[in-house]
Amino acid sequence: MNNGPNQQILEQLVGKVVGDVAGAMGVFMAYLGDQAGVYQAMDEAGPSTVEELSGKTGLNPKYLHEWLGANAAAGYVTYDSTNERFSLSNEQALVFTREGQPACVQGFFQAVMSQYETHTKAVETFKSGKGRPWGEHSKCCFCATDRFFRPGYAANLIDNWIPALDGVGAKLKSGARIADIGCGHGSSSILLAQAYPESQVFAFDFHEPSIVEARQKARAAGVKNVQFDVARAQDFPGKDFDLACIFDALHDMGDPVGAARHIRETLKPDGTLMLIEPLAGDSMNENLHPLGQIYYAFSTTICTPASLAQEVGLGLGAQAGQKRLTEVLNQAGFTRVRRATETPTNMVLEVRL
Ligand SMILES: C[S@@+](CC[C@H](N)C(=O)[O-])C[C@H]1O[C@@H](n2cnc3c(N)ncnc32)[C@H](O)[C@@H]1O
Protein backbone atom coordinates (compact mmCIF):
# COMPACT_ATOMS: atom_id res chain seq x y z
CA MET A 1 0.00 0.00 0.00
CA ASN A 2 1.37 3.42 -0.96
CA ASN A 3 1.11 5.87 1.93
CA GLY A 4 2.99 8.65 0.12
CA PRO A 5 1.41 12.01 -0.54
CA ASN A 6 -1.04 12.52 -3.39
CA GLN A 7 1.27 14.28 -5.87
CA GLN A 8 -1.48 16.33 -7.46
CA ILE A 9 -2.81 17.62 -4.13
CA LEU A 10 0.75 18.34 -2.98
CA GLU A 11 1.52 20.35 -6.12
CA GLN A 12 -1.72 22.29 -5.77
CA LEU A 13 -0.89 23.16 -2.15
CA VAL A 14 2.68 24.19 -3.00
CA GLY A 15 1.33 26.31 -5.88
CA LYS A 16 -1.10 27.98 -3.50
CA VAL A 17 1.68 28.70 -1.00
CA VAL A 18 3.92 30.19 -3.71
CA GLY A 19 1.04 32.50 -4.62
CA ASP A 20 0.64 33.46 -0.96
CA VAL A 21 4.36 34.22 -0.56
CA ALA A 22 4.23 36.31 -3.74
CA GLY A 23 1.23 38.11 -2.19
CA ALA A 24 3.08 38.70 1.09
CA MET A 25 6.00 40.26 -0.79
CA GLY A 26 3.53 42.15 -2.99
CA VAL A 27 2.08 43.79 0.13
CA PHE A 28 5.60 44.73 1.23
CA MET A 29 6.49 46.16 -2.20
CA ALA A 30 3.23 48.10 -2.37
CA TYR A 31 3.96 49.57 1.06
CA LEU A 32 7.47 50.62 -0.08
CA GLY A 33 6.01 52.29 -3.16
CA ASP A 34 3.38 54.07 -1.08
CA GLN A 35 5.83 55.37 1.51
CA ALA A 36 8.37 56.46 -1.14
CA GLY A 37 5.69 58.10 -3.33
CA VAL A 38 6.40 55.98 -6.42
CA TYR A 39 2.80 55.15 -7.32
CA GLN A 40 1.85 58.78 -6.96
CA ALA A 41 4.76 59.85 -9.19
CA MET A 42 3.71 57.23 -11.77
CA ASP A 43 0.12 58.43 -11.65
CA GLU A 44 1.25 62.00 -12.33
CA ALA A 45 3.90 61.18 -14.94
CA GLY A 46 2.15 58.61 -17.16
CA PRO A 47 4.25 55.99 -19.00
CA SER A 48 7.89 56.42 -17.90
CA THR A 49 11.24 54.68 -18.10
CA VAL A 50 13.14 53.70 -14.96
CA GLU A 51 15.45 56.69 -15.46
CA GLU A 52 12.56 59.12 -15.85
CA LEU A 53 10.92 57.81 -12.69
CA SER A 54 14.23 57.98 -10.89
CA GLY A 55 14.56 61.63 -11.92
CA LYS A 56 11.03 62.37 -10.71
CA THR A 57 11.28 60.56 -7.36
CA GLY A 58 14.97 60.95 -6.56
CA LEU A 59 15.16 57.18 -5.96
CA ASN A 60 18.11 55.00 -6.95
CA PRO A 61 17.38 53.58 -10.46
CA LYS A 62 18.83 50.20 -9.44
CA TYR A 63 16.28 49.87 -6.62
CA LEU A 64 13.49 51.22 -8.81
CA HIS A 65 14.29 48.67 -11.53
CA GLU A 66 13.90 45.75 -9.12
CA TRP A 67 10.83 47.25 -7.47
CA LEU A 68 9.15 47.86 -10.83
CA GLY A 69 9.93 44.28 -11.87
CA ALA A 70 8.25 42.92 -8.73
CA ASN A 71 5.24 45.17 -9.28
CA ALA A 72 4.91 44.35 -12.96
CA ALA A 73 5.10 40.62 -12.16
CA ALA A 74 2.37 41.12 -9.55
CA GLY A 75 0.17 43.02 -12.00
CA TYR A 76 0.32 46.10 -9.78
CA VAL A 77 1.89 48.22 -12.56
CA THR A 78 1.89 47.84 -16.35
CA TYR A 79 5.09 47.22 -18.32
CA ASP A 80 5.36 47.91 -22.04
CA SER A 81 8.41 45.96 -23.26
CA THR A 82 8.34 47.70 -26.67
CA ASN A 83 9.46 51.00 -25.17
CA GLU A 84 10.53 49.85 -21.67
CA ARG A 85 8.03 52.14 -19.97
CA PHE A 86 6.06 51.53 -16.81
CA SER A 87 2.63 53.00 -16.12
CA LEU A 88 -0.51 52.68 -14.01
CA SER A 89 -3.82 51.84 -15.64
CA ASN A 90 -6.80 53.75 -14.25
CA GLU A 91 -7.70 50.73 -12.12
CA GLN A 92 -4.13 50.28 -10.81
CA ALA A 93 -4.04 53.99 -9.90
CA LEU A 94 -7.36 53.68 -8.01
CA VAL A 95 -6.18 50.68 -6.00
CA PHE A 96 -2.60 51.79 -5.24
CA THR A 97 -2.54 55.54 -5.02
CA ARG A 98 -5.85 57.41 -5.06
CA GLU A 99 -6.08 58.13 -1.33
CA GLY A 100 -9.62 58.22 0.06
CA GLN A 101 -11.20 56.27 -2.83
CA PRO A 102 -13.06 53.15 -1.62
CA ALA A 103 -10.88 50.99 -3.90
CA CYS A 104 -7.58 52.27 -2.44
CA VAL A 105 -6.04 49.46 -0.38
CA GLN A 106 -2.92 51.14 1.00
CA GLY A 107 -4.47 51.27 4.51
CA PHE A 108 -4.99 47.51 4.27
CA PHE A 109 -1.32 46.99 3.32
CA GLN A 110 -0.21 49.30 6.13
CA ALA A 111 -2.26 47.25 8.61
CA VAL A 112 -0.46 44.06 7.49
CA MET A 113 2.94 45.80 7.73
CA SER A 114 2.12 47.00 11.25
CA GLN A 115 1.71 43.37 12.30
CA TYR A 116 4.98 42.27 10.66
CA GLU A 117 6.69 45.22 12.35
CA THR A 118 5.92 43.86 15.83
CA HIS A 119 6.12 40.15 15.00
CA THR A 120 8.26 39.38 18.07
CA LYS A 121 5.52 40.67 20.36
CA ALA A 122 2.90 38.73 18.36
CA VAL A 123 4.80 35.45 18.82
CA GLU A 124 5.29 36.16 22.51
CA THR A 125 1.57 36.90 22.99
CA PHE A 126 0.48 33.86 21.00
CA LYS A 127 2.73 31.55 23.01
CA SER A 128 1.91 33.05 26.40
CA GLY A 129 -1.85 33.28 25.91
CA LYS A 130 -1.80 36.62 27.69
CA GLY A 131 -3.53 39.77 26.46
CA ARG A 132 -1.85 42.48 24.41
CA PRO A 133 -3.29 45.95 25.03
CA TRP A 134 -4.54 47.88 22.00
CA GLY A 135 -2.19 50.75 22.88
CA GLU A 136 0.89 48.53 22.65
CA HIS A 137 0.73 48.13 18.88
CA SER A 138 2.97 50.23 16.65
CA LYS A 139 1.76 53.74 15.76
CA CYS A 140 1.47 52.50 12.17
CA CYS A 141 -1.31 50.14 13.33
CA PHE A 142 -3.56 53.00 14.51
CA CYS A 143 -2.97 55.07 11.35
CA ALA A 144 -3.56 51.99 9.22
CA THR A 145 -6.83 51.15 11.00
CA ASP A 146 -8.12 54.63 10.26
CA ARG A 147 -6.70 54.72 6.73
CA PHE A 148 -8.24 51.34 5.95
CA PHE A 149 -11.72 51.99 7.40
CA ARG A 150 -12.18 55.67 6.47
CA PRO A 151 -12.96 55.26 2.72
CA GLY A 152 -15.65 52.66 3.51
CA TYR A 153 -17.26 54.94 6.08
CA ALA A 154 -17.06 57.90 3.68
CA ALA A 155 -18.76 55.84 0.98
CA ASN A 156 -21.47 54.26 3.16
CA LEU A 157 -22.15 55.86 6.52
CA ILE A 158 -24.27 58.84 5.51
CA ASP A 159 -25.66 57.56 2.21
CA ASN A 160 -26.45 53.94 3.09
CA TRP A 161 -26.12 53.03 6.76
CA ILE A 162 -28.02 55.87 8.48
CA PRO A 163 -30.90 55.66 5.94
CA ALA A 164 -31.15 51.91 6.65
CA LEU A 165 -32.02 52.64 10.31
CA ASP A 166 -35.65 53.16 11.22
CA GLY A 167 -36.37 56.90 11.77
CA VAL A 168 -32.79 57.84 12.68
CA GLY A 169 -31.94 60.03 9.65
CA ALA A 170 -34.81 62.47 10.37
CA LYS A 171 -33.76 62.78 14.03
CA LEU A 172 -30.15 63.52 13.10
CA LYS A 173 -31.22 66.15 10.56
CA SER A 174 -33.33 68.05 13.07
CA GLY A 175 -30.71 67.81 15.83
CA ALA A 176 -29.84 64.80 17.99
CA ARG A 177 -27.29 63.58 20.50
CA ILE A 178 -24.93 60.99 19.03
CA ALA A 179 -22.34 58.89 20.87
CA ASP A 180 -19.49 57.23 18.90
CA ILE A 181 -17.86 54.66 21.16
CA GLY A 182 -14.38 53.27 20.45
CA CYS A 183 -13.99 56.06 17.87
CA GLY A 184 -10.25 55.62 17.20
CA HIS A 185 -8.99 58.50 15.06
CA GLY A 186 -12.55 59.79 14.77
CA SER A 187 -13.24 59.55 11.04
CA SER A 188 -16.77 58.23 11.62
CA SER A 189 -17.48 60.91 14.28
CA ILE A 190 -16.32 63.73 11.96
CA LEU A 191 -18.38 62.40 9.04
CA LEU A 192 -21.50 62.35 11.25
CA ALA A 193 -20.81 65.85 12.60
CA GLN A 194 -20.31 67.24 9.09
CA ALA A 195 -23.42 65.59 7.67
CA TYR A 196 -25.68 66.61 10.56
CA PRO A 197 -24.68 70.14 11.68
CA GLU A 198 -27.75 70.41 13.98
CA SER A 199 -26.62 67.32 15.91
CA GLN A 200 -23.92 67.04 18.56
CA VAL A 201 -21.45 64.15 18.40
CA PHE A 202 -19.75 62.87 21.57
CA ALA A 203 -16.93 60.51 20.70
CA PHE A 204 -15.04 58.27 23.12
CA ASP A 205 -12.05 55.98 23.07
CA PHE A 206 -9.91 54.69 25.92
CA HIS A 207 -6.71 55.11 23.85
CA GLU A 208 -5.50 58.64 24.54
CA PRO A 209 -3.15 59.04 21.52
CA SER A 210 -6.10 58.22 19.23
CA ILE A 211 -8.23 60.89 20.90
CA VAL A 212 -5.42 63.46 20.49
CA GLU A 213 -5.23 62.56 16.79
CA ALA A 214 -9.03 62.75 16.41
CA ARG A 215 -9.15 66.22 17.99
CA GLN A 216 -6.47 67.43 15.55
CA LYS A 217 -8.41 66.05 12.60
CA ALA A 218 -11.62 67.75 13.73
CA ARG A 219 -9.77 71.05 14.17
CA ALA A 220 -8.18 70.72 10.71
CA ALA A 221 -11.61 70.00 9.20
CA GLY A 222 -13.13 72.98 11.03
CA VAL A 223 -15.84 70.81 12.60
CA LYS A 224 -17.30 72.29 15.76
CA ASN A 225 -20.16 69.94 16.73
CA VAL A 226 -17.96 67.02 17.73
CA GLN A 227 -16.25 66.48 21.06
CA PHE A 228 -13.61 63.80 21.71
CA ASP A 229 -12.93 62.42 25.18
CA VAL A 230 -10.81 59.64 26.63
CA ALA A 231 -13.30 57.21 28.17
CA ARG A 232 -14.07 53.52 28.41
CA ALA A 233 -17.05 52.00 26.64
CA GLN A 234 -18.28 50.56 29.95
CA ASP A 235 -18.58 53.96 31.69
CA PHE A 236 -18.27 56.90 29.29
CA PRO A 237 -20.05 60.08 30.46
CA GLY A 238 -23.32 61.58 29.17
CA LYS A 239 -26.88 60.39 28.70
CA ASP A 240 -30.04 60.78 26.62
CA PHE A 241 -28.37 59.83 23.36
CA ASP A 242 -30.62 59.35 20.32
CA LEU A 243 -28.01 57.30 18.50
CA ALA A 244 -25.01 55.35 19.76
CA CYS A 245 -22.55 53.88 17.26
CA ILE A 246 -19.73 51.38 17.51
CA PHE A 247 -17.61 51.07 14.39
CA ASP A 248 -15.52 47.89 14.24
CA ALA A 249 -14.71 48.03 17.94
CA LEU A 250 -17.17 45.94 20.02
CA HIS A 251 -15.25 42.71 19.43
CA ASP A 252 -12.01 44.44 20.54
CA MET A 253 -13.52 45.23 23.93
CA GLY A 254 -12.87 43.10 26.99
CA ASP A 255 -16.39 43.45 28.30
CA PRO A 256 -18.70 43.91 25.31
CA VAL A 257 -21.74 43.00 27.45
CA GLY A 258 -20.81 45.70 29.99
CA ALA A 259 -20.21 48.19 27.19
CA ALA A 260 -23.55 47.40 25.51
CA ARG A 261 -25.33 47.57 28.89
CA HIS A 262 -23.88 51.00 29.58
CA ILE A 263 -24.90 52.16 26.10
CA ARG A 264 -28.45 50.90 26.74
CA GLU A 265 -28.57 52.89 29.98
CA THR A 266 -27.37 56.09 28.27
CA LEU A 267 -29.72 55.87 25.27
CA LYS A 268 -33.14 57.53 25.23
CA PRO A 269 -35.94 54.88 25.44
CA ASP A 270 -36.53 55.24 21.68
CA GLY A 271 -32.81 55.47 20.91
CA THR A 272 -30.86 53.22 18.55
CA LEU A 273 -27.49 51.53 18.72
CA MET A 274 -25.88 51.15 15.28
CA LEU A 275 -23.36 48.34 15.53
CA ILE A 276 -20.85 47.94 12.69
CA GLU A 277 -18.99 44.64 12.86
CA PRO A 278 -16.98 42.58 10.37
CA LEU A 279 -19.16 40.53 8.04
CA ALA A 280 -19.20 36.91 9.18
CA GLY A 281 -21.39 33.86 9.22
CA ASP A 282 -22.40 32.15 12.45
CA SER A 283 -20.04 29.19 12.10
CA MET A 284 -16.35 28.94 11.20
CA ASN A 285 -17.24 26.89 8.13
CA GLU A 286 -19.08 29.89 6.68
CA ASN A 287 -15.99 32.07 7.11
CA LEU A 288 -13.43 29.89 5.35
CA HIS A 289 -12.69 32.21 2.41
CA PRO A 290 -10.08 34.96 1.82
CA LEU A 291 -11.95 37.67 3.73
CA GLY A 292 -12.51 35.31 6.66
CA GLN A 293 -8.84 34.34 6.56
CA ILE A 294 -7.84 38.02 6.79
CA TYR A 295 -10.27 38.74 9.64
CA TYR A 296 -9.23 35.65 11.63
CA ALA A 297 -5.56 36.61 11.15
CA PHE A 298 -5.99 40.18 12.39
CA SER A 299 -8.12 38.78 15.19
CA THR A 300 -5.24 36.48 16.22
CA THR A 301 -2.74 39.33 16.59
CA ILE A 302 -4.87 42.42 17.35
CA CYS A 303 -8.56 42.02 18.26
CA THR A 304 -8.57 38.98 20.54
CA PRO A 305 -5.38 39.97 22.44
CA ALA A 306 -6.80 43.52 22.86
CA SER A 307 -9.93 42.03 24.43
CA LEU A 308 -8.01 39.58 26.63
CA ALA A 309 -5.91 42.48 27.97
CA GLN A 310 -9.04 44.10 29.46
CA GLU A 311 -11.23 43.14 32.40
CA VAL A 312 -13.62 40.23 31.68
CA GLY A 313 -11.57 39.45 28.52
CA LEU A 314 -14.42 37.84 26.59
CA GLY A 315 -12.43 37.62 23.33
CA LEU A 316 -15.37 37.65 20.93
CA GLY A 317 -13.06 37.61 17.92
CA ALA A 318 -13.48 39.45 14.63
CA GLN A 319 -15.68 36.74 13.13
CA ALA A 320 -18.23 36.45 15.92
CA GLY A 321 -21.24 36.51 13.57
CA GLN A 322 -24.68 37.98 14.10
CA LYS A 323 -26.01 35.15 16.31
CA ARG A 324 -23.21 35.49 18.89
CA LEU A 325 -23.38 39.30 18.74
CA THR A 326 -27.13 39.12 19.36
CA GLU A 327 -26.54 36.98 22.47
CA VAL A 328 -24.15 39.66 23.79
CA LEU A 329 -26.68 42.40 23.05
CA ASN A 330 -29.54 40.43 24.64
CA GLN A 331 -27.44 39.87 27.77
CA ALA A 332 -26.99 43.65 27.90
CA GLY A 333 -30.78 44.13 27.87
CA PHE A 334 -31.41 44.96 24.20
CA THR A 335 -34.33 43.02 22.79
CA ARG A 336 -34.43 43.91 19.09
CA VAL A 337 -31.50 43.21 16.76
CA ARG A 338 -31.90 43.54 13.01
CA ARG A 339 -29.40 43.39 10.12
CA ALA A 340 -30.19 46.81 8.67
CA THR A 341 -27.75 46.47 5.79
CA GLU A 342 -24.29 45.17 4.91
CA THR A 343 -21.32 45.77 2.63
CA PRO A 344 -18.95 43.13 1.25
CA THR A 345 -16.89 43.53 4.47
CA ASN A 346 -19.23 44.74 7.22
CA MET A 347 -22.64 44.07 8.74
CA VAL A 348 -24.71 46.95 10.12
CA LEU A 349 -26.94 45.94 13.00
CA GLU A 350 -29.80 48.09 14.22
CA VAL A 351 -30.12 47.45 17.97
CA ARG A 352 -33.02 48.71 20.07
CA LEU A 353 -34.48 48.32 23.54
C1 LIG B 1 -10.42 48.49 15.35
S1 LIG B 1 -10.36 49.99 16.21
C2 LIG B 1 -11.69 50.89 15.45
C3 LIG B 1 -11.57 52.37 15.64
C4 LIG B 1 -12.62 53.22 14.94
N1 LIG B 1 -13.95 52.96 15.44
C5 LIG B 1 -12.58 53.01 13.44
O1 LIG B 1 -13.52 52.41 12.93
O2 LIG B 1 -11.62 53.44 12.79
C6 LIG B 1 -11.01 49.57 17.81
C7 LIG B 1 -11.03 50.74 18.77
O3 LIG B 1 -11.69 50.33 19.97
C8 LIG B 1 -11.06 50.97 21.05
N2 LIG B 1 -11.42 50.23 22.29
C9 LIG B 1 -11.18 48.93 22.56
N3 LIG B 1 -11.67 48.62 23.78
C10 LIG B 1 -12.23 49.74 24.29
C11 LIG B 1 -12.91 50.04 25.50
N4 LIG B 1 -13.11 49.12 26.43
N5 LIG B 1 -13.37 51.31 25.68
C12 LIG B 1 -13.17 52.24 24.73
N6 LIG B 1 -12.52 52.03 23.57
C13 LIG B 1 -12.07 50.78 23.33
C14 LIG B 1 -9.59 50.96 20.68
O4 LIG B 1 -8.85 51.90 21.40
C15 LIG B 1 -9.67 51.26 19.17
O5 LIG B 1 -9.55 52.62 18.90
The ligand as an ORCA input file, in Angstrom:
! r2SCAN-3c Opt
* xyz 0 1
  C     -10.420     48.492     15.348
  S     -10.357     49.993     16.211
  C     -11.693     50.890     15.446
  C     -11.568     52.367     15.644
  C     -12.618     53.220     14.941
  N     -13.951     52.957     15.443
  C     -12.577     53.007     13.440
  O     -13.515     52.407     12.931
  O     -11.618     53.438     12.788
  C     -11.012     49.573     17.808
  C     -11.034     50.737     18.774
  O     -11.690     50.326     19.968
  C     -11.064     50.972     21.051
  N     -11.417     50.228     22.287
  C     -11.182     48.932     22.560
  N     -11.667     48.617     23.776
  C     -12.228     49.744     24.292
  C     -12.913     50.045     25.499
  N     -13.112     49.123     26.433
  N     -13.370     51.308     25.681
  C     -13.169     52.243     24.730
  N     -12.521     52.031     23.569
  C     -12.071     50.776     23.330
  C      -9.594     50.965     20.678
  O      -8.847     51.896     21.399
  C      -9.665     51.258     19.175
  O      -9.551     52.621     18.905
*
